[in-house]
């Protein structure tokens, strides 16, 4: 293959970087405990993100059903 040494070097570098990234993620997951109201804040923010999208999708399905069966 043309430029096989360069390809191998790039793949080795990518592999080393991904191993380093995995080790960084493992260190971050172990360390920080949640504070008193962190879980409540995460639940509220999830509702604020996902609820409007879910309502739009359900509204679209209801509109299609209305137009299909009523009109």
VODREN-198307 format. One record per atom (N, C-alpha, C, O, CB): residue in one letter; z, x, y; atom name. Coordinates in nm, 2 decimals. Glycine has a CB too. Layout:
<rs>
<r A <Z X Y> CA>
...
</rs>
This chain:
<rs>
<r X <0.00 0.08 -0.12> N>
<r X <0.00 0.00 0.00> CA>
<r X <0.00 0.09 0.12> C>
<r X <0.06 0.20 0.13> O>
<r X <0.12 -0.10 0.00> CB>
<r X <-0.07 0.04 0.22> N>
<r X <-0.08 0.12 0.35> CA>
<r X <0.06 0.11 0.42> C>
<r X <0.12 0.00 0.43> O>
<r X <-0.19 0.06 0.44> CB>
<r X <0.10 0.22 0.47> N>
<r X <0.23 0.23 0.55> CA>
<r X <0.35 0.19 0.46> C>
<r X <0.45 0.13 0.52> O>
<r X <0.22 0.14 0.67> CB>
<r X <0.35 0.22 0.34> N>
<r X <0.46 0.18 0.25> CA>
<r X <0.60 0.25 0.29> C>
<r X <0.70 0.18 0.28> O>
<r X <0.43 0.23 0.10> CB>
<r X <0.60 0.37 0.34> N>
<r X <0.72 0.43 0.39> CA>
<r X <0.78 0.36 0.50> C>
<r X <0.90 0.34 0.51> O>
<r X <0.70 0.58 0.42> CB>
<r X <0.70 0.32 0.60> N>
<r X <0.75 0.24 0.71> CA>
<r X <0.80 0.11 0.67> C>
<r X <0.91 0.06 0.72> O>
<r X <0.63 0.22 0.82> CB>
<r X <0.74 0.04 0.58> N>
<r X <0.79 -0.09 0.53> CA>
<r X <0.92 -0.07 0.46> C>
<r X <1.01 -0.15 0.48> O>
<r X <0.68 -0.15 0.43> CB>
<r X <0.93 0.03 0.38> N>
<r X <1.06 0.06 0.31> CA>
<r X <1.17 0.09 0.41> C>
<r X <1.29 0.04 0.39> O>
<r X <1.04 0.17 0.21> CB>
<r X <1.14 0.17 0.51> N>
<r X <1.25 0.20 0.61> CA>
<r X <1.29 0.07 0.69> C>
<r X <1.41 0.05 0.71> O>
<r X <1.19 0.30 0.71> CB>
<r X <1.19 -0.01 0.72> N>
<r X <1.23 -0.13 0.79> CA>
<r X <1.31 -0.23 0.70> C>
<r X <1.41 -0.29 0.75> O>
<r X <1.10 -0.21 0.84> CB>
<r X <1.28 -0.24 0.58> N>
<r X <1.36 -0.32 0.49> CA>
<r X <1.50 -0.26 0.47> C>
<r X <1.59 -0.34 0.46> O>
<r X <1.28 -0.34 0.35> CB>
<r X <1.51 -0.13 0.45> N>
<r X <1.64 -0.07 0.44> CA>
<r X <1.73 -0.10 0.56> C>
<r X <1.85 -0.13 0.55> O>
<r X <1.63 0.08 0.41> CB>
<r X <1.67 -0.08 0.68> N>
<r X <1.74 -0.11 0.80> CA>
<r X <1.79 -0.25 0.81> C>
<r X <1.90 -0.28 0.85> O>
<r X <1.66 -0.07 0.93> CB>
<r X <1.70 -0.34 0.78> N>
<r X <1.73 -0.49 0.78> CA>
<r X <1.84 -0.52 0.68> C>
<r X <1.93 -0.60 0.71> O>
<r X <1.61 -0.57 0.75> CB>
<r X <1.84 -0.45 0.57> N>
<r X <1.95 -0.48 0.47> CA>
<r X <2.08 -0.42 0.52> C>
<r X <2.18 -0.49 0.50> O>
<r X <1.91 -0.41 0.33> CB>
<r X <2.08 -0.31 0.58> N>
<r X <2.21 -0.25 0.63> CA>
<r X <2.26 -0.34 0.74> C>
<r X <2.38 -0.36 0.75> O>
<r X <2.18 -0.11 0.68> CB>
<r X <2.17 -0.39 0.83> N>
<r X <2.22 -0.47 0.94> CA>
<r X <2.28 -0.61 0.89> C>
<r X <2.37 -0.66 0.94> O>
<r X <2.11 -0.50 1.04> CB>
<r X <2.21 -0.66 0.79> N>
<r X <2.26 -0.79 0.73> CA>
<r X <2.40 -0.77 0.66> C>
<r X <2.48 -0.86 0.67> O>
<r X <2.16 -0.85 0.63> CB>
<r X <2.42 -0.66 0.60> N>
<r X <2.55 -0.63 0.54> CA>
<r X <2.66 -0.61 0.64> C>
<r X <2.77 -0.66 0.63> O>
<r X <2.54 -0.50 0.45> CB>
<r X <2.62 -0.55 0.75> N>
<r X <2.72 -0.53 0.86> CA>
<r X <2.75 -0.67 0.93> C>
<r X <2.87 -0.69 0.96> O>
<r X <2.66 -0.43 0.97> CB>
<r X <2.65 -0.75 0.94> N>
<r X <2.67 -0.88 1.00> CA>
<r X <2.76 -0.97 0.91> C>
<r X <2.85 -1.04 0.95> O>
<r X <2.54 -0.96 1.02> CB>
<r X <2.74 -0.96 0.78> N>
<r X <2.83 -1.03 0.68> CA>
<r X <2.97 -0.98 0.69> C>
<r X <3.07 -1.07 0.68> O>
<r X <2.78 -1.02 0.54> CB>
<r X <2.99 -0.86 0.71> N>
<r X <3.13 -0.80 0.72> CA>
<r X <3.20 -0.85 0.85> C>
<r X <3.31 -0.88 0.85> O>
<r X <3.13 -0.65 0.71> CB>
<r X <3.12 -0.86 0.95> N>
<r X <3.17 -0.91 1.08> CA>
<r X <3.21 -1.05 1.07> C>
<r X <3.32 -1.09 1.12> O>
<r X <3.07 -0.89 1.19> CB>
<r X <3.13 -1.13 1.00> N>
<r X <3.16 -1.27 0.99> CA>
<r X <3.29 -1.29 0.90> C>
<r X <3.37 -1.38 0.94> O>
<r X <3.04 -1.35 0.92> CB>
<r X <3.30 -1.21 0.80> N>
<r X <3.42 -1.22 0.71> CA>
<r X <3.55 -1.19 0.79> C>
<r X <3.65 -1.26 0.78> O>
<r X <3.41 -1.13 0.59> CB>
<r X <3.54 -1.09 0.88> N>
<r X <3.66 -1.06 0.96> CA>
<r X <3.69 -1.17 1.06> C>
<r X <3.81 -1.19 1.09> O>
<r X <3.63 -0.93 1.04> CB>
<r X <3.59 -1.23 1.12> N>
<r X <3.62 -1.34 1.21> CA>
<r X <3.67 -1.46 1.15> C>
<r X <3.76 -1.53 1.21> O>
<r X <3.49 -1.37 1.29> CB>
<r X <3.63 -1.50 1.03> N>
<r X <3.68 -1.62 0.96> CA>
<r X <3.83 -1.60 0.92> C>
<r X <3.90 -1.71 0.92> O>
<r X <3.60 -1.64 0.84> CB>
<r X <3.88 -1.49 0.90> N>
<r X <4.02 -1.47 0.85> CA>
<r X <4.12 -1.48 0.96> C>
<r X <4.23 -1.52 0.94> O>
<r X <4.03 -1.34 0.78> CB>
<r X <4.08 -1.44 1.08> N>
<r X <4.18 -1.41 1.18> CA>
<r X <4.24 -1.52 1.26> C>
<r X <4.36 -1.52 1.27> O>
<r X <4.12 -1.32 1.27> CB>
<r X <4.17 -1.61 1.32> N>
<r X <4.22 -1.70 1.43> CA>
<r X <4.27 -1.83 1.37> C>
<r X <4.18 -1.91 1.32> O>
<r X <4.11 -1.72 1.54> CB>
<r X <4.39 -1.86 1.38> N>
<r X <4.44 -2.00 1.34> CA>
<r X <4.41 -2.10 1.45> C>
<r X <4.40 -2.07 1.56> O>
<r X <4.59 -1.99 1.31> CB>
<r X <4.40 -2.23 1.40> N>
<r X <4.38 -2.33 1.50> CA>
<r X <4.51 -2.36 1.58> C>
<r X <4.62 -2.35 1.52> O>
<r X <4.33 -2.46 1.43> CB>
<r X <4.49 -2.40 1.70> N>
<r X <4.60 -2.44 1.78> CA>
<r X <4.63 -2.59 1.76> C>
<r X <4.56 -2.66 1.67> O>
<r X <4.58 -2.42 1.93> CB>
<r X <4.72 -2.65 1.83> N>
<r X <4.77 -2.78 1.80> CA>
<r X <4.66 -2.89 1.81> C>
<r X <4.65 -2.97 1.71> O>
<r X <4.88 -2.82 1.90> CB>
<r X <4.59 -2.90 1.91> N>
<r X <4.49 -3.00 1.93> CA>
<r X <4.34 -2.96 1.91> C>
<r X <4.25 -3.02 1.95> O>
<r X <4.50 -3.06 2.07> CB>
<r X <4.32 -2.84 1.85> N>
<r X <4.19 -2.79 1.83> CA>
<r X <4.11 -2.88 1.73> C>
<r X <3.99 -2.91 1.76> O>
<r X <4.19 -2.65 1.77> CB>
<r X <4.17 -2.93 1.63> N>
<r X <4.10 -3.02 1.53> CA>
<r X <4.06 -3.15 1.60> C>
<r X <3.95 -3.19 1.58> O>
<r X <4.19 -3.05 1.41> CB>
<r X <4.15 -3.21 1.68> N>
<r X <4.11 -3.33 1.75> CA>
<r X <4.00 -3.31 1.84> C>
<r X <3.91 -3.39 1.85> O>
<r X <4.24 -3.38 1.82> CB>
<r X <4.00 -3.20 1.91> N>
<r X <3.89 -3.17 2.01> CA>
<r X <3.76 -3.15 1.93> C>
<r X <3.65 -3.19 1.98> O>
<r X <3.92 -3.04 2.08> CB>
<r X <3.76 -3.09 1.81> N>
<r X <3.64 -3.07 1.74> CA>
<r X <3.58 -3.21 1.69> C>
<r X <3.46 -3.23 1.69> O>
<r X <3.66 -2.98 1.62> CB>
<r X <3.67 -3.30 1.65> N>
<r X <3.63 -3.43 1.60> CA>
<r X <3.57 -3.51 1.72> C>
<r X <3.47 -3.57 1.70> O>
<r X <3.75 -3.51 1.54> CB>
<r X <3.64 -3.51 1.83> N>
<r X <3.58 -3.58 1.95> CA>
<r X <3.45 -3.52 1.99> C>
<r X <3.36 -3.60 2.02> O>
<r X <3.68 -3.57 2.06> CB>
<r X <3.43 -3.39 1.99> N>
<r X <3.30 -3.33 2.03> CA>
<r X <3.20 -3.37 1.93> C>
<r X <3.08 -3.38 1.96> O>
<r X <3.32 -3.18 2.05> CB>
<r X <3.23 -3.37 1.80> N>
<r X <3.13 -3.41 1.70> CA>
<r X <3.09 -3.55 1.72> C>
<r X <2.97 -3.58 1.71> O>
<r X <3.19 -3.39 1.55> CB>
<r X <3.18 -3.65 1.75> N>
<r X <3.14 -3.78 1.78> CA>
<r X <3.05 -3.79 1.90> C>
<r X <2.95 -3.86 1.90> O>
<r X <3.26 -3.87 1.80> CB>
<r X <3.08 -3.71 2.00> N>
<r X <3.00 -3.71 2.13> CA>
<r X <2.86 -3.66 2.10> C>
<r X <2.77 -3.70 2.17> O>
<r X <3.07 -3.63 2.23> CB>
<r X <2.85 -3.57 2.00> N>
<r X <2.71 -3.51 1.97> CA>
<r X <2.64 -3.60 1.88> C>
<r X <2.52 -3.63 1.90> O>
<r X <2.73 -3.37 1.91> CB>
<r X <2.70 -3.65 1.77> N>
<r X <2.63 -3.72 1.67> CA>
<r X <2.62 -3.87 1.69> C>
<r X <2.52 -3.93 1.64> O>
<r X <2.69 -3.69 1.53> CB>
<r X <2.71 -3.93 1.76> N>
<r X <2.71 -4.08 1.77> CA>
<r X <2.59 -4.13 1.85> C>
<r X <2.52 -4.22 1.81> O>
<r X <2.83 -4.12 1.84> CB>
<r X <2.55 -4.07 1.96> N>
<r X <2.43 -4.12 2.03> CA>
<r X <2.30 -4.10 1.95> C>
<r X <2.22 -4.19 1.95> O>
<r X <2.41 -4.04 2.17> CB>
<r X <2.29 -4.00 1.88> N>
<r X <2.17 -3.98 1.79> CA>
<r X <2.17 -4.08 1.68> C>
<r X <2.07 -4.14 1.65> O>
<r X <2.17 -3.83 1.73> CB>
<r X <2.28 -4.10 1.62> N>
<r X <2.29 -4.20 1.51> CA>
<r X <2.26 -4.34 1.57> C>
<r X <2.19 -4.42 1.50> O>
<r X <2.43 -4.20 1.45> CB>
<r X <2.31 -4.37 1.69> N>
<r X <2.28 -4.50 1.75> CA>
<r X <2.13 -4.52 1.78> C>
<r X <2.08 -4.63 1.76> O>
<r X <2.36 -4.52 1.87> CB>
<r X <2.07 -4.42 1.83> N>
<r X <1.93 -4.42 1.85> CA>
<r X <1.85 -4.45 1.72> C>
<r X <1.75 -4.53 1.72> O>
<r X <1.88 -4.30 1.92> CB>
<r X <1.88 -4.37 1.62> N>
<r X <1.81 -4.39 1.49> CA>
<r X <1.83 -4.53 1.44> C>
<r X <1.74 -4.60 1.39> O>
<r X <1.86 -4.28 1.39> CB>
<r X <1.96 -4.58 1.44> N>
<r X <1.98 -4.71 1.39> CA>
<r X <1.92 -4.82 1.47> C>
<r X <1.87 -4.92 1.42> O>
<r X <2.13 -4.74 1.38> CB>
<r X <1.92 -4.80 1.60> N>
<r X <1.85 -4.89 1.69> CA>
<r X <1.70 -4.89 1.67> C>
<r X <1.64 -5.00 1.67> O>
<r X <1.87 -4.85 1.84> CB>
<r X <1.64 -4.78 1.64> N>
<r X <1.50 -4.77 1.61> CA>
<r X <1.47 -4.85 1.48> C>
<r X <1.37 -4.92 1.47> O>
<r X <1.45 -4.63 1.60> CB>
<r X <1.55 -4.83 1.38> N>
<r X <1.53 -4.90 1.25> CA>
<r X <1.55 -5.05 1.27> C>
<r X <1.47 -5.13 1.22> O>
<r X <1.63 -4.85 1.15> CB>
<r X <1.65 -5.09 1.35> N>
<r X <1.67 -5.23 1.38> CA>
<r X <1.55 -5.29 1.45> C>
<r X <1.50 -5.40 1.42> O>
<r X <1.80 -5.26 1.46> CB>
<r X <1.49 -5.22 1.55> N>
<r X <1.38 -5.26 1.62> CA>
<r X <1.26 -5.28 1.53> C>
<r X <1.18 -5.38 1.55> O>
<r X <1.35 -5.17 1.74> CB>
<r X <1.23 -5.18 1.45> N>
<r X <1.12 -5.19 1.35> CA>
<r X <1.14 -5.31 1.26> C>
<r X <1.05 -5.39 1.24> O>
<r X <1.11 -5.06 1.27> CB>
<r X <1.26 -5.33 1.21> N>
<r X <1.29 -5.45 1.13> CA>
<r X <1.27 -5.58 1.20> C>
<r X <1.21 -5.67 1.15> O>
<r X <1.43 -5.44 1.08> CB>
<r X <1.31 -5.59 1.33> N>
<r X <1.29 -5.70 1.41> CA>
<r X <1.15 -5.73 1.43> C>
<r X <1.10 -5.85 1.41> O>
<r X <1.36 -5.69 1.55> CB>
<r X <1.07 -5.63 1.47> N>
<r X <0.93 -5.65 1.49> CA>
<r X <0.85 -5.69 1.36> C>
<r X <0.76 -5.76 1.37> O>
<r X <0.87 -5.53 1.55> CB>
<r X <0.90 -5.63 1.25> N>
<r X <0.83 -5.66 1.12> CA>
<r X <0.86 -5.80 1.07> C>
<r X <0.77 -5.86 1.02> O>
<r X <0.87 -5.55 1.02> CB>
<r X <0.98 -5.84 1.08> N>
<r X <1.02 -5.97 1.02> CA>
<r X <1.01 -6.09 1.12> C>
<r X <0.98 -6.20 1.07> O>
<r X <1.16 -5.96 0.96> CB>
<r X <1.04 -6.07 1.24> N>
<r X <1.05 -6.18 1.33> CA>
<r X <0.91 -6.21 1.40> C>
<r X <0.87 -6.32 1.41> O>
<r X <1.15 -6.15 1.44> CB>
<r X <0.85 -6.10 1.45> N>
<r X <0.72 -6.12 1.51> CA>
<r X <0.61 -6.12 1.41> C>
<r X <0.50 -6.13 1.45> O>
<r X <0.70 -6.01 1.62> CB>
</rs>
